[in-house]
Amino acid sequence: DPMIKDDRLVKRQREELENQNKQQDKKKEDFEKNCFSAWDGYNRELVKLVKNKMNDKKSFEHVDTSYTLLDDYAIVVMEFRGKNSVGALVMNSVKAKISYDCEVLEIIE
């Protein structure tokens, strides 16, 4: 009977989709736990990268970090303060693609 076969196929596809969603949720949970400071919510690798490019690394001050999770990576936006080349404290931000293994893949802005 083709109806029974169709039902089984739909059921199997639904189970596969639920399994993928569970894996995605786990990836998301692990990403939050492993890639961000529990203390103030910044992404450790992104902070390291930004500090290495700053005029005055000691002036770095994390303001806020937010992110959007996509299928293969997250887009992370971090706002921070730091001293510029003339010593004035300025607000800045960086946007990056970050893998679910916490690696900075690309600076977008």
KATA-V896393 format. One record per residue. N is the residue number from 0. RES is the residue in three letters. OMEGA is omega in whole degrees, -180 to 180 (NA if undefined). Layout:
n res omega
N RES OMEGA
N RES OMEGA
This chain:
n res omega
0 ASP -178
1 PRO 180
2 MET -180
3 ILE 179
4 LYS 178
5 ASP 179
6 ASP 180
7 ARG 180
8 LEU 179
9 VAL 180
10 LYS -180
11 ARG 178
12 GLN 179
13 ARG 178
14 GLU 179
15 GLU 179
16 LEU 178
17 GLU 179
18 ASN 177
19 GLN 179
20 ASN 178
21 LYS 179
22 GLN 179
23 GLN 178
24 ASP 179
25 LYS 179
26 LYS -179
27 LYS 178
28 GLU -179
29 ASP 180
30 PHE 180
31 GLU -176
32 LYS -172
33 ASN -169
34 CYS -177
35 PHE 176
36 SER 178
37 ALA -177
38 TRP -179
39 ASP 167
40 GLY 180
41 TYR 176
42 ASN -173
43 ARG -177
44 GLU 179
45 LEU 177
46 VAL 179
47 LYS -179
48 LEU -179
49 VAL -179
50 LYS -180
51 ASN -179
52 LYS -176
53 MET 175
54 ASN -177
55 ASP -176
56 LYS -177
57 LYS -178
58 SER -179
59 PHE 177
60 GLU 179
61 HIS 178
62 VAL -177
63 ASP 175
64 THR 174
65 SER 180
66 TYR 176
67 THR -180
68 LEU 175
69 LEU -176
70 ASP -171
71 ASP -178
72 TYR 177
73 ALA 172
74 ILE -177
75 VAL 177
76 VAL -180
77 MET 174
78 GLU -178
79 PHE 175
80 ARG 175
81 GLY 179
82 LYS 177
83 ASN -175
84 SER 178
85 VAL 174
86 GLY 178
87 ALA 178
88 LEU -177
89 VAL 177
90 MET -179
91 ASN 175
92 SER 178
93 VAL 179
94 LYS -175
95 ALA 169
96 LYS -180
97 ILE -178
98 SER 178
99 TYR 174
100 ASP 176
101 CYS -178
102 GLU 176
103 VAL -177
104 LEU -175
105 GLU 172
106 ILE -177
107 ILE 179
108 GLU NA
